[in-house]
Amino acid sequence: MEATAVVNEIFGALPYIKKLGAKHIWFDFDEEADVLYVSLERPQRATDTDILEDGTFLRLRGKKVVGLTITNVSKKFK
């Protein structure tokens, strides 16, 4: 992907990222497992997990979403 396209993709995501209200966001992609980990707080601080039908795991602390685990990323985001 050319640099301009990458910048446009990031800029397109910014309004959604800003809505999250997180001061820091960590992204880790496991290419072999095809899993994307998104942490809205320091990773590993969740106390519960909700599993959505599409293979996405919401990582929670109380009622607050602190992260996502998204499986089969390459199939979901082509």
C-alpha positions, 0 to 999 in steps of 0.5 A, spaced: 500 500 500 502 506 498 504 511 503 498 516 501 493 510 502 496 508 509 495 516 511 488 516 508 486 509 512 489 512 518 485 519 518 479 515 516 479 511 523 481 517 527 474 520 529 472 513 531 479 512 535 477 519 538 470 517 540 474 511 545 476 516 549 483 512 551 489 516 552 493 510 549 492 505 544 496 498 543 495 494 537 498 487 537 497 483 531 499 475 531 500 474 523 500 466 524 494 466 528 491 472 524 488 475 531 489 483 532 489 485 540 487 492 541 488 494 548 485 501 550 488 501 557 495 497 559 494 490 556 492 484 561 488 488 566 481 486 564 477 482 569 471 479 564 470 477 557 464 478 552 464 474 546 461 476 540 458 472 535 463 474 529 469 471 533 470 478 537 472 478 544 470 484 548 475 485 554 472 488 560 474 491 567 467 492 570 462 495 565 468 498 561 471 496 555 479 496 556 480 492 549 478 487 544 481 481 541 479 480 534 480 473 530 480 472 523 482 479 521 485 477 514 478 475 512 474 480 516 478 486 513 480 485 506 
